[in-house]
């Protein structure tokens, strides 16, 4: 299975609440999230953040990988090294998306918990169906679909995550 191509980071026009003077322009703030495009069976595409795909949560002053159960300091370089490590990638392959949940992109962590890639949250197995029906999950799923419609591939970023060698 190959790793999907990364999406080019987008920029957002962010204007502060103050009224800008005529000489001021809205400041442009880069969105620091990288995105991955996931192609489902049937060709439908969803675009999710790289952190969500890799199971990286922010927990206070740490990043935490829900698959490797590893905690990292809040450092982007450390996080990116972890996401590209062979160990993480092998563990990630052992947690495929459960086909029964289709575009909801659910991965089974343990018998008692699942991970929602769309929302980047760990959900108790007994509340999984309720989570899939929540307004927040439905909204995040719609956003993933909308991002896929406006996706522009970036070949340089795609090379950053080459597929693992076949066994």
Contact map, one row per residue, 1 for C-alpha under 8 A:
11100000000000000000000000000000000000000000000000000000000000000000000000000000000000000000000000000000000000000000000000000000000000000000000000000000000000000011000
11110000000000000000000000000000000000000000000000000000000000000000000000000000000000000000000000000000000000000000000000000000000000000000000000000000000000000111000
11111000000000000000000000000000000000000000000000000000000000000000000000000000000000000000000000000000000000000000000000000000000000000000000000000000000000001111000
01111100000000000000000000000000000111100000000000000000000000000000000000000000000000000000000000000000000000000000000000000000000000000000000000000000000001000000000
00111110000000000000000000000000000110000000000000000000000000000000000000000000000000000000000000000000000000000000000000000000000000000000000000000000111011101000000
00011111000000000000000000000000011110000000000001000000000000000000000000000000000000000000000000000000000000000000000000000000000000000000000000000000110011000000000
00001111100000000000000000000000011110000000001000000000000000000000000000000000000000000000000000000000000000000000000000000000000000000000000000000011110010000000000
00000111110000000000000000000000011000000000000000000000000000000000000000000000000000000000000000000000000000000000000000000000000000000000000000000001110010000000000
00000011111000000000000000000111111000000000000000000000000000000000000000000000000000000000000000000000000000000000000000000000000000000000000000000000000000000000000
00000001111100000000000000000110000000000000000000000000000000000000000000000000000000000000000000000000000000000000000000000000000000000000000000000000000000000000000
00000000111110000000000000011110000000000000000000000000000000000000000000000000000000000000000000000000000000000000000000000000000000000000000000000000000000000000000
00000000011111000000000000011110000000000000000000000000000000000000000000000000000000000000000000000000000000000000000000000000000000000000000000000000000000000000000
00000000001111100000000001111000000000000000000000000000000000000000000000000000000000000000000000000000000000000000000000000000000000000000000000000000000000000000000
00000000000111110000000001111000000000000000000000000000000000000000000000000000000000000000000000000000000000000000000000000000000000000000000000000000000000000000000
00000000000011111000000001100000000000000000000000000000000000000000000000000000000000000000000000000000000000000000000000000000000000000000000000000000000000000000000
00000000000001111110000001000000000000000000000000000000000000000000000000000000000000000000000000000000000000000000000000000000000000000000000000000000000000000000000
00000000000000111110000000000000000000000000000000000000000000000000000000000000000000000000000000000000000000000000000000000000000000000000000000000000000000000000000
00000000000000011111000000000000000000000000000000000000000000000000000000000000000000000000000000000000000000000000000000000000000000000000000000000000000000000000000
00000000000000011111100000000000000000000000000000000000000000000000000000000000000000000000000000000000000000000000000000000000000000000000000000000000000000000000000
00000000000000000111111111000000000000000000000000000000000000000000000000000000000000000000000000000000000000000000000000000000000000000000000000000000000000000000000
00000000000000000011111100000000000000000000000000000000000000000000000000000000000000000000000000000000000000000000000000000000000000000000000000000000000000000000000
00000000000000000001111110000000000000000000000000000000000000000000000000000000000000000000000000000000000000000000000000000000000000000000000000000000000000000000000
00000000000000000001111110000000000000000000000000000000000000000000000000000000000000000000000000000000000000000000000000000000000000000000000000000000000000000000000
00000000000000000001111111000000000000000000000000000000000000000000000000000000000000000000000000000000000000000000000000000000000000000000000000000000000000000000000
00000000000000000001011111100000000000000000000000000000000000000000000000000000000000000000000000000000000000000000000000000000000000000000000000000000000000000000000
00000000000011110001000111110000000000000000000000000000000000000000000000000000000000000000000000000000000000000000000000000000000000000000000000000000000000000000000
00000000000011100000000011111000000000000000000000000000000000000000000000000000000000000000000000000000000000000000000000000000000000000000000000000000000000000000000
00000000001111000000000001111100000000000000000000000000000000000000000000000000000000000000000000000000000000000000000000000000000000000000000000000000000000000000000
00000000001111000000000000111110000000000000000000000000000000000000000000000000000000000000000000000000000000000000000000000000000000000000000000000000000000000000000
00000000111100000000000000011111000000000000000000000000000000000000000000000000000000000000000000000000000000000000000000000000000000000000000000000000000000000000000
00000000111100000000000000001111100000000000000000000000000000000000000000000000000000000000000000000000000000000000000000000000000000000000000000000000000000000000000
00000000100000000000000000000111110000000000000000000000000000000000000000000000000000000000000000000000000000000000000000000000000000000000000000000000000000000000000
00000000100000000000000000000011111000000000000011100000000000000000000000000000000000000000000000000000000000000000000000000000000000000000000000000000000000000000000
00000111100000000000000000000001111100000000000011100000000000000000000000000000000000000000000000000000000000000000000000000000000000000000000000000000000000000000000
00000111100000000000000000000000111110000000001111000000000000000000000000000000000000000000000000000000000000000000000000000000000000000000000000000000000000000000000
00011110000000000000000000000000011111000000001111001000000000000000000000000000000000000000000000000000000000000000000000000000000000000000000000000000000000000000000
00011110000000000000000000000000001111100000111100000000000000000000000000000000000000000000000000000000000000000000000000000000000000000000000000010000000000000000000
00010000000000000000000000000000000111110000111100000000000000000000000000000000000000000000000000000000000000000000000000000000000000000000000000000000000000000000000
00010000000000000000000000000000000011111011110000000000000000000000000000000000000000000000000000000000000000000000000000000000000000000000000000000000000000000000000
00000000000000000000000000000000000001111111110000000000000000000000000000000000000000000000000000000110000000000000000000000000000000000000000000000000000000000000000
00000000000000000000000000000000000000111111000000000000000000000000000000000000000000000000000000000000000000000000000000000000000000000000000000000000000000000000000
00000000000000000000000000000000000000011111000000000000000000000000000000000000000000000000000000000000000000000000000000000000000000000000000000000000000000000000000
00000000000000000000000000000000000000111111100000000000000000000000000000000000000000000000000000000000000000000000000000000000000000000000000000000000000000000000000
00000000000000000000000000000000000000111111110000000000000000000000000000000000000000000000000000000000000000000000000000000000000000000000000000000000000000000000000
00000000000000000000000000000000000011110011111000000000000000000000000000000000000000000000000000000000000000000000000000000000000000000000000010010000000000000000000
00000000000000000000000000000000000011110001111100000000000000000000000000000000000000000000000000000010000000000000000000000000000000000000000110110000000000000000000
00000010000000000000000000000000001111000000111110000000000000000000000000000000000000000000000000000000000000000000000000000000000000000000000110110010000000000000000
00000000000000000000000000000000001111000000011111011000000000000000000000000000000000000000000000000000000000000000110000000000000000000000000100000000000000000000000
00000000000000000000000000000000111100000000001111111000000000000000000000000000000000000000000000000000000000000000000000000000000000000000000000000000000000000000000
00000100000000000000000000000000111100000000000111111100000000000000000000000000000000000000000000000000000000000000000000000000000000000000000000000000000000000000000
00000000000000000000000000000000110000000000000011111111100000000000000000000000000000000000000000000000000000000000000100000000000000000000000000000000000000000000000
00000000000000000000000000000000000000000000000111111111100000000000000000000000000000000000000000000000000000000000111100000000000000000000000000000000000000000000000
00000000000000000000000000000000000100000000000111111111000000000000000000000000000000000000000000000000000000000000100100000000000000000000000000000000000000000000000
00000000000000000000000000000000000000000000000001111111000000001000000000000000001000000001000000000000000000000000000000000000000000000000000000000000000000000000000
00000000000000000000000000000000000000000000000000111111100000011110000000000000000000000000000000000000000000000010100100000000000000000000000000000000000000000000000
00000000000000000000000000000000000000000000000000111111110000111100000000000000000000000000000000000000000000000000000100000000000000000000000000000000000000000000000
00000000000000000000000000000000000000000000000000110011111000111100000000000000000000000000000000000000000000000000000110000000000000000000000000000000000000000000000
00000000000000000000000000000000000000000000000000000001111111110000000000000000000000000000000000000000000000000000000000000000000000000000000000000000000000000000000
00000000000000000000000000000000000000000000000000000000111111110000000000000000000000000000000000000000000000000000000000000000000000000000000000000000000000000000000
00000000000000000000000000000000000000000000000000000000011111100000000000000000000000000000000000000000000000000000000000000000000000000000000000000000000000000000000
00000000000000000000000000000000000000000000000000000000011111100000000011000000000000000000000000000000000000000000000000000000000000000000000000000000000000000000000
00000000000000000000000000000000000000000000000000000000011111110000001111000000000000000000000000000000000000000000000000000000000000000000000000000000000000000000000
00000000000000000000000000000000000000000000000000000001111111111000001111000010000000000000000000000000000000000000000000000000000000000000000000000000000000000000000
00000000000000000000000000000000000000000000000000000011111001111100111100000000000000000000000000000000000000000000000000000000000000000000000000000000000000000000000
00000000000000000000000000000000000000000000000000000111100000111111111000000000000000000000000000000000000000000000000000000000000000000000000000000000000000000000000
00000000000000000000000000000000000000000000000000000011100000011111110000000000000000000000000000000000000000000000000001000000000000000000000000000000000000000000000
00000000000000000000000000000000000000000000000000000010000000001111110000000000000000010011001000000000000010000000000000000000000000000000000000000000000000000000000
00000000000000000000000000000000000000000000000000000000000000001111110000000000000000010010000000000000000000000000000000000000000000000000000000000000000000000000000
00000000000000000000000000000000000000000000000000000000000000011111111000000000000000000000000000000000000000000000000000000000000000000000000000000000000000000000000
00000000000000000000000000000000000000000000000000000000000000011111111100000000000000000000000000000000000000000000000000000000000000000000000000000000000000000000000
00000000000000000000000000000000000000000000000000000000000001111000111110000000000000000000000000000000000000000000000000000000000000000000000000000000000000000000000
00000000000000000000000000000000000000000000000000000000000001110000011111100110000000000000000000000000000000000000000000000000000000000000000000000000000000000000000
00000000000000000000000000000000000000000000000000000000000011100000001111100100000000000000000000000000000000000000000000000000000000000000000000000000000000000000000
00000000000000000000000000000000000000000000000000000000000011100000000111110110000000000000000000000000000000000000000000000000000000000000000000000000000000000000000
00000000000000000000000000000000000000000000000000000000000000000000000111111110000000000000000000000000000000000000000000000000000000000000000000000000000000000000000
00000000000000000000000000000000000000000000000000000000000000000000000001111111000000000000000000000000000000000000000000000000000000000000000000000000000000000000000
00000000000000000000000000000000000000000000000000000000000000000000000000111111100000000000000000000000000000000000000000000000000000000000000000000000000000000000000
00000000000000000000000000000000000000000000000000000000000000000000000111111111110000000000000000000000000000000000000000000000000000000000000000000000000000000000000
00000000000000000000000000000000000000000000000000000000000000100000000101111111111000000000000000000000000000000000000000000000000000000000000000000000000000000000000
00000000000000000000000000000000000000000000000000000000000000000000000000011111111100000000000000000000000000000000000000000000000000000000000000000000000000000000000
00000000000000000000000000000000000000000000000000000000000000000000000000001111111110000000000000000000000000000000000000000000000000000000000000000000000000000000000
00000000000000000000000000000000000000000000000000000000000000000000000000000111111110010000000000000000000000000000000000000000000000000000000000000000000000000000000
00000000000000000000000000000000000000000000000000000100000000000000000000000011111110011000000000000000000000000000000000000000000000000000000000000000000000000000000
00000000000000000000000000000000000000000000000000000000000000000000000000000001111111011000000000000000000000000000000000000000000000000000000000000000000000001000000
00000000000000000000000000000000000000000000000000000000000000000000000000000000111111111000000000000000000000000000000000000000000000000000000000000000000000000000000
00000000000000000000000000000000000000000000000000000000000000000000000000000000000111111100000000000000000000000000000000000000000000000000000000000000000000000000000
00000000000000000000000000000000000000000000000000000000000000000000000000000000000011111110000000000000000000000000000000000000000000000000000000000000000000000000000
00000000000000000000000000000000000000000000000000000000000000000011000000000000011111111111000000000000000000000000000000000000000000000000000000000000000000000000000
00000000000000000000000000000000000000000000000000000000000000000000000000000000001111111111100000000000000000000000000000000000000000000000000000000000000000000000000
00000000000000000000000000000000000000000000000000000000000000000000000000000000000001111111110000000000000000000000000000000000000000000000000000000000000000000000000
00000000000000000000000000000000000000000000000000000000000000000011000000000000000000111111111000000000000000000000000000000000000000000000000000000000000000000000000
00000000000000000000000000000000000000000000000000000100000000000010000000000000000000011111111100000000000000000000000000000000000000000000000000000000000000000000000
00000000000000000000000000000000000000000000000000000000000000000000000000000000000000001111111100000000000000000000000000000000000000000000000000000000000000000000000
00000000000000000000000000000000000000000000000000000000000000000000000000000000000000000111111100000000000000000000000000000000000000000000000000000000000000000000000
00000000000000000000000000000000000000000000000000000000000000000010000000000000000000000011111110000000001110000000000000000000000000000000000000000000000000000000000
00000000000000000000000000000000000000000000000000000000000000000000000000000000000000000001111111000000001100000000000000000000000000000000000000000000000000000000000
00000000000000000000000000000000000000000000000000000000000000000000000000000000000000000000001111101000111100000000000000000000000000000000000000000000000000000000000
00000000000000000000000000000000000000000000000000000000000000000000000000000000000000000000000111111100111100000000000000000000000000000000000000000000000000000000000
00000000000000000000000000000000000000000000000000000000000000000000000000000000000000000000000011111100000000000000000000000000000000000000000000000000000000000000000
00000000000000000000000000000000000000000000000000000000000000000000000000000000000000000000000001111100000000000000000000000000000000000000000000000000000000000000000
00000000000000000000000000000000000000000000000000000000000000000000000000000000000000000000000011111111110000000000000000000000000000000000000000000000000000000000000
00000000000000000000000000000000000000010000000000000000000000000000000000000000000000000000000001111111110000000000000000000000000000000000000000000000000000000000000
00000000000000000000000000000000000000010000010000000000000000000000000000000000000000000000000000001111100000000000000000000000000000000000000000000000000000000000000
00000000000000000000000000000000000000000000000000000000000000000000000000000000000000000000000000001111110000000001110000000000000100000000100000000000000000000000000
00000000000000000000000000000000000000000000000000000000000000000000000000000000000000000000000011001111111000000001110000000000000000000000000000000000000000000000000
00000000000000000000000000000000000000000000000000000000000000000000000000000000000000000000000011001101111100000111100000000000000000000000000000000000000000000000000
00000000000000000000000000000000000000000000000000000000000000000000000000000000000000000000001111000000111110000111100000000000000000000000000000000000000000000000000
00000000000000000000000000000000000000000000000000000000000000000000000000000000000000000000001111000000011111101110000000000000000000000000000000000000000000000000000
00000000000000000000000000000000000000000000000000000000000000000010000000000000000000000000001000000000001111111110000000000000000000000000000000000000000000000000000
00000000000000000000000000000000000000000000000000000000000000000000000000000000000000000000000000000000000111111100000000000000000000000000000000000000000000000000000
00000000000000000000000000000000000000000000000000000000000000000000000000000000000000000000000000000000000111111000000000001000000000000000000000000000000000000000000
00000000000000000000000000000000000000000000000000000000000000000000000000000000000000000000000000000000000011111100000000011100000000000000000000000000000000000000000
00000000000000000000000000000000000000000000000000000000000000000000000000000000000000000000000000000000000111111110000001111000000000000000000000000000000000000000000
00000000000000000000000000000000000000000000000000000000000000000000000000000000000000000000000000000000011111011111000001111001000000000000000000000000000000000000000
00000000000000000000000000000000000000000000000000000010000000000000000000000000000000000000000000000000011110001111100111100000000000000000000000000000000000000000000
00000000000000000000000000000000000000000000000000000000000000000000000000000000000000000000000000000001111000000111111111100000000000000000000000000000000000000000000
00000000000000000000000000000000000000000000000100011010000000000000000000000000000000000000000000000001111000000011111110000000000000000000000000000000000000000000000
00000000000000000000000000000000000000000000000100010000000000000000000000000000000000000000000000000001100000000001111100000000000000001001100100000000000000000000000
00000000000000000000000000000000000000000000000000010000000000000000000000000000000000000000000000000000000000000001111110000000000000001001000000000000000000000000000
00000000000000000000000000000000000000000000000000111011100000000000000000000000000000000000000000000000000000000011111111000000000000000000000000000000000000000000000
00000000000000000000000000000000000000000000000000000000100000000000000000000000000000000000000000000000000000000011101111100000000000000000000000000000000000000000000
00000000000000000000000000000000000000000000000000000000000000000100000000000000000000000000000000000000000000001111000111110000000000000000000000000000000000000000000
00000000000000000000000000000000000000000000000000000000000000000000000000000000000000000000000000000000000000001111000011111011001000000000000000000000000000000000000
00000000000000000000000000000000000000000000000000000000000000000000000000000000000000000000000000000000000000011100000001111111000000000000000000000000000000000000000
00000000000000000000000000000000000000000000000000000000000000000000000000000000000000000000000000000000000000111100000000111111000000000000000000000000000000000000000
00000000000000000000000000000000000000000000000000000000000000000000000000000000000000000000000000000000000000010000000000011111100000000000000000000000000000000000000
00000000000000000000000000000000000000000000000000000000000000000000000000000000000000000000000000000000000000000000000000111111111000000000000000000000000000000000000
00000000000000000000000000000000000000000000000000000000000000000000000000000000000000000000000000000000000000000100000000111111111100000000000000000000000000000000000
00000000000000000000000000000000000000000000000000000000000000000000000000000000000000000000000000000000000000000000000000000111111110000000000000000000000000000000000
00000000000000000000000000000000000000000000000000000000000000000000000000000000000000000000000000000000000000000000000000000011111111000000000000000000000000000000000
00000000000000000000000000000000000000000000000000000000000000000000000000000000000000000000000000000000000000000000000000100011111111001000000000000000000000000000000
00000000000000000000000000000000000000000000000000000000000000000000000000000000000000000000000000000001000000000000000000000001111111001100000000000000000000000000000
00000000000000000000000000000000000000000000000000000000000000000000000000000000000000000000000000000000000000000000000000000000111111101100000000000000000000000000000
00000000000000000000000000000000000000000000000000000000000000000000000000000000000000000000000000000000000000000000000000000000011111111100000000000000000000000000000
00000000000000000000000000000000000000000000000000000000000000000000000000000000000000000000000000000000000000000000000000000000000011111110000000000000000000000000000
00000000000000000000000000000000000000000000000000000000000000000000000000000000000000000000000000000000000000000000000000000000000001111111000000000000000000000000000
00000000000000000000000000000000000000000000000000000000000000000000000000000000000000000000000000000000000000000000011000000000001111111111100000000000000000000000000
00000000000000000000000000000000000000000000000000000000000000000000000000000000000000000000000000000000000000000000000000000000000111111111110000000000000000000000000
00000000000000000000000000000000000000000000000000000000000000000000000000000000000000000000000000000000000000000000000000000000000000111111111000000000000000000000000
00000000000000000000000000000000000000000000000000000000000000000000000000000000000000000000000000000000000000000000011000000000000000011111111100000000000000000000000
00000000000000000000000000000000000000000000000000000000000000000000000000000000000000000000000000000001000000000000010000000000000000001111111110000000000000000000000
00000000000000000000000000000000000000000000000000000000000000000000000000000000000000000000000000000000000000000000000000000000000000000111111111000000000000000000000
00000000000000000000000000000000000000000000000000000000000000000000000000000000000000000000000000000000000000000000000000000000000000000011111111100000000000000000000
00000000000000000000000000000000000000000000011100000000000000000000000000000000000000000000000000000000000000000000010000000000000000000001111111110000000000000000000
00000000000000000000000000000000000000000000111000000000000000000000000000000000000000000000000000000000000000000000000000000000000000000000111111111000000000000000000
00000000000000000000000000000000000000000000000000000000000000000000000000000000000000000000000000000000000000000000000000000000000000000000011111111100000000000000000
00000000000000000000000000000000000000000000011000000000000000000000000000000000000000000000000000000000000000000000000000000000000000000000001111111110000000000000000
00000000000000000000000000000000000010000000111000000000000000000000000000000000000000000000000000000000000000000000000000000000000000000000000111111110000000000000000
00000000000000000000000000000000000000000000000000000000000000000000000000000000000000000000000000000000000000000000000000000000000000000000000011111110000000000000000
00000000000000000000000000000000000000000000000000000000000000000000000000000000000000000000000000000000000000000000000000000000000000000000000001111111000000000000000
00000010000000000000000000000000000000000000001000000000000000000000000000000000000000000000000000000000000000000000000000000000000000000000000000111111100000000000000
00000011000000000000000000000000000000000000000000000000000000000000000000000000000000000000000000000000000000000000000000000000000000000000000000000111110000000000000
00001111000000000000000000000000000000000000000000000000000000000000000000000000000000000000000000000000000000000000000000000000000000000000000000000011111000000000000
00001111000000000000000000000000000000000000000000000000000000000000000000000000000000000000000000000000000000000000000000000000000000000000000000000001111111000000000
00001000000000000000000000000000000000000000000000000000000000000000000000000000000000000000000000000000000000000000000000000000000000000000000000000000111111100000000
00000000000000000000000000000000000000000000000000000000000000000000000000000000000000000000000000000000000000000000000000000000000000000000000000000000011111110000000
00001111000000000000000000000000000000000000000000000000000000000000000000000000000000000000000000000000000000000000000000000000000000000000000000000000011111111000000
00011100000000000000000000000000000000000000000000000000000000000000000000000000000000000000000000000000000000000000000000000000000000000000000000000000011111111100000
00001000000000000000000000000000000000000000000000000000000000000000000000000000000000000000000000000000000000000000000000000000000000000000000000000000001111111100000
00000000000000000000000000000000000000000000000000000000000000000000000000000000000000000000000000000000000000000000000000000000000000000000000000000000000111111100000
00101000000000000000000000000000000000000000000000000000000000000000000000000000000100000000000000000000000000000000000000000000000000000000000000000000000011111110000
01100000000000000000000000000000000000000000000000000000000000000000000000000000000000000000000000000000000000000000000000000000000000000000000000000000000001111111000
11100000000000000000000000000000000000000000000000000000000000000000000000000000000000000000000000000000000000000000000000000000000000000000000000000000000000001111100
11100000000000000000000000000000000000000000000000000000000000000000000000000000000000000000000000000000000000000000000000000000000000000000000000000000000000000111110
00000000000000000000000000000000000000000000000000000000000000000000000000000000000000000000000000000000000000000000000000000000000000000000000000000000000000000011111
00000000000000000000000000000000000000000000000000000000000000000000000000000000000000000000000000000000000000000000000000000000000000000000000000000000000000000001111
00000000000000000000000000000000000000000000000000000000000000000000000000000000000000000000000000000000000000000000000000000000000000000000000000000000000000000000111
